[in-house]
Amino acid sequence: MSLRVYQKNRATKYGIHAYILADSKSKYCWNIDIYHGVSSSLKVIVTGLLTPKCMFLWHSLYMDNFYNSVRLSEFLLEHKVYTIGTLSSHRGEPCKICDLDRMSTGDVIARKNGKVLVLAWKDKRVVKVISTKHNASMTMIAR
């Protein structure tokens, strides 16, 4: 069995794929899972990394768009874990967020289903975020 993984879109084509749950303040690694050729769903990967010590304590889990989805955020919220992060287009975003062709710079679209907030805004390009911890209020800041 080989741990080496081929990733065609990376500068370094071969490497080891690791899933890591780490504390952003202390840099402590809570859990790690090395990909070893057996595919799992993202829900299984994320919940496998979350030890029982992390669940039901209202911790905030920050994830990138590879992991985030509305369904996973709802599931983790039921287990008292907040989720925050970017959202990829193919991860179950609301239909109103999908139609972003007409957005101009500075536009914001937000949708909430009572539990999960999905927000899209356009600067140079459209950025989508998902959160179970925040609301859609905006604050203007001066540079």
Helices and strands as residue ranges (DSSP letters): E 4-6, E 14-16, E 18-22, E 29-34, H 42-49, E 59-63, H 70-78, E 81-86, H 95-98, E 108-112, E 117-122, E 126-131
